[in-house]
Amino acid sequence: MKYKSDHKKWRLFKPTYIILLMIAFLTIFPFYHMIMMSLGGTIFSFSLFPLNPTIDKYVYALTRTGTITWLFNTLLYAGAVSIFTIFLDSLVAYPLAKGDFKGKDTIFLLIVSYLMVPEQAIIVPLFKLMHNLGLVNNLLALILPGIISPTGVFLMRQYILNVPSDIIDSARIDGCSEVRIYWNIILPTCKPALLTVTVLKFIMHWNMFLYPLVMLTEESKYTLPVGIATVSWGMFGADWNLMSAMCTISIIPTIVLFLIFQKRIREGIVLRERAGIKR
């Protein structure tokens, strides 16, 4: 028995575990260094803890900048997109998965082919469209383009394909309309996929920077990533401590979300990787 317990202890020192621990350290260290800098450390300091830790930069960020307003704007933007996308993506995915009409595969191919288009390539057309609609410098300019996504449609379609067609056919025989089938059968059955899409979309739009930077012009309308970029640079260069404090504040909601829904996030990432989806 003693030999077996000693053998289990030595298994922790296998080369595989050592390599994984090194990779984990390299992954976590930038976040640790960011938190230490937010508490008063210096960017070129390699000490494990700052000599005189202080939360002054957190107080400054929350009281002297628009951080709270930007947090609210980002929460409104990412939350609205996440809520709308689960309904619209699933509404499009249902007929593509279970419908029987001509051109279904062609439509799905066109939707998936949009994933090949870089985000930067459509910013100018989107800006012109939102300008013509009078929505520039409005959160609606961020919300409307994001309420339906090819990634969400793809993930929902793949999940709905696994729903037994016999259940849907039985509902049709009983006189259920397609809307009722969608609402009473498809949505309750696809709760895991809906949750996965919602979490992934929320995290993606919470961290989005380039598109909000182009669309928003007033400081009171900024999202948090844009706000961090505007206040972190002072007259004599970057205020790295303030930037670190604001970045730490910005990642707290996504970390909490990940800890709660990490299983669903992993499932969504695996499904996206199998399909070759990069965004």
N, C-alpha and C positions, 0 to 999 in steps of 0.2 A: 504494500500500500504506500509506504514511504517512497519507494522507487517511482511509482506512478505519479505521485504528487510532484516530486522533483522533476520528473520528465515534463509535466505540464508547464512548470515554471520556466524551464529552459526553452520551451517552444516559443516563448515571447521574444527570444533573441535570434530567431531565424532571420536570414537576410531579407526575406520578403517583408516581415514586420518592420525591420529597421528602415527599409526604403520607404514604406508607407508612412512611418512616423516622420521621416525627413520631409516627404512631400506635404504632409499635414502641417508641419512647422512652417514650411515656406509659404503655404497658403494662408495660415492664420497670422503670421508675423506682420504683414502690412497693416492689417486691421488693428493689431495690438499697438503697433508703432503710431498709427493715427490717433488712437485713444490717448496714448501717452503724450503726444504732441498737443492734443486738445487740453491736457491738464498742465501744460507749461513746459513740455520738453522742447528740444530744438531739433530741426530737421536732420542735422548731421550728427546727432547724439545717439550713441548706441547703449546708453545706460538702460537698465531694465525698468527704472522708475525715475521720474523727474525729481530733482533735489527739493524743489519747493512747489509741490502740486497745488494747483488752484483751479477753481471753476469759474474764474472771472470771464473767460471767453464764452462759456455757455450763457452766463448772465447777460453779457453784452449782446450775444446773438439773439436772445429771446426778448430783450428789452429795447435795444438800440437799432435793430434792423427789422425788416419785414418778415422775419422767419415764421412767425405764427400765421400771418396772412398767407404766405407762400405754402405753408403746410396745409392750410384749409383749401387753397386753390388746387393743390396737387391731389389731395384726398377727394375733392369733388370731381376733378377730371378723371383720375384713375378709377374711382368708384363708379361713376356714371358709365364709363366705357365698359367696365366689367359687367355691370348689371344688364345693359342693353345687349352686349355681345352674346351672352348665353342664350337669349331668346332668338335673336336674329340668325346667329350661326346655326343653331339647332333647327330653326325653321327652314333654312336653306338646305341643311344636311339631310333632313327627313325625306323629301322627295328624291334627292340624289341617291339615297341608300335604298329606299323601298318603293319608289315610284316606278311606273312602267310607261315611259313616253319616249318618243323619238328624240334623239340628240342629247339624252341624259349624260352619256359618257363624254361627249364633246364639251358640254357645259362644265362638267367637273374638271376636264383637262384644262380648259381656259382659266378656271378659278385657281387651280394648282399652279399653272404656269406663271401666275402673277408673283409667286414666291421667288421667281428668278430675277425679278426686277429689284434693283437696289433701292433702298429708301430714299437716298439722295437724288435719284433720278426723277422722282415724282413730286419733289418739294415745290419746284417752280410752277408746274401746272396746278397743284393744290393751292398755292398762294394766289394765283390768278383767279381761280374759282372762288375762293373765300373772299377775295377783294371784290369781285363782281356781286357777291351776295351780301356785301357789307358786314362781314363777320371778322375781318382782321382786328386784332386786339380784343378778341372775345373768346371766352373759354369754349363756346360752341364750335369755333374753328378747330379746336383740338378734339372735341368729343365726336363730332359728326363723322370725320373720316375713319375713326377707330371703332365705331359701334358694330362693324362687321369685318371679319378678317378671314383670309384664305386658310390660315393656320387653324383657326377655330372650326371652320367648316370641315376641313379635312379630319381633324381629330373627332368631331362629332359624327361624321359620316362613318368612319371606321368603327366607332362604337355602336352606332345604330344598326350596322350590318349584322351585328351579333344578336340583335333582338329577334326572336323567333317570328317568322312571317305568319305562322298559324294563328298567333294571338291577334295580329292585325286583321287577318282575313275573317276571323270569327267576329271581331268587332264590326266589320263592314257588313257581314251577314245579319247582325243584330240591328243594323240601321244606323250605326254611328257615323257621323260625318268625319271628314279628314281632320277638321279642326279639333273635334272632340278626341279623336284617336291621338293626335299630337299632344293635346293637353293632359289627357287622363292615362295614356299608356306610354308614349315616348318619353316625355319629360320625367315622370317618376322612375322609369326604368334606367334612365341615363344620368341619374344624380352623380355618380362618381365622375363621369366625363364632364358634366357641367361644372362641378367643383374644380376639376383640374384646369379647364379652360379659364374659369374665372380667376383663379389664383395666378396663373401664368400671365394673363392679360393685365392684371392689376400690377404685378411686379414690373412688367415690361413698360407700361405707361407711367408708372411711378418714377422710373429712372430715365425716361425719355428726355433728351436735351435739345437736339438739333431742331426738330420741328417746332416745339414751343418757342425756341429762341427766335425763329424766323417769324412766327405768327404774332407774338406778343410784343408790344412796344411800351406799355405803361408798367411801372414798377409794381403797382397794386394788383396787376393781373398775372405777374410772373408765377411760374411753378417753382418748386424748391430747387431743382438743379440749375435753372437759369438764375435764380436769386443768389445762389452760392457763388456762381461765376461773376456776378456783378459786384458783390461786396467784398470779395476776398482780395482784390487788388487795390492797394493804397497808393499814395503818392510816391513812396519809396520802394515799391514792389509788392510782392504777395505777402499777406499776413497769414502765414502757414498755420499758426495756432488757431486763429479764428476759422480758417477754412476747415481744419480738422474737426473743430467743435461742431460746425454746421453739418459736415459730412457724417459725423457720428449721430447727430440728431436725425438726419435723413434716412439712415439705414436701420434705425430702430424698428419702424413699422414693418419693413420687409423681413427683418430677422424674426420678429414675433410671428409674422405670417408663415414663414418657412418652418419654424419650430412646430406650429400647429398643424400645418398641412404638408409636411415634408414628404410623406408617402405619396400623395397625389402629385406633387411636383416632380418627384422622381419618375412616376409612371408617365407623366406628360412628356418629360425630357426624353425618356427611352423611346416613346412612340414617335416623337419628332425626329430623333436621330435615325431610327429605322427608315423613315420616309425621306431622309435627307433634307429636312427643313432646318434652315439656319436662323430664321427670325419669326 
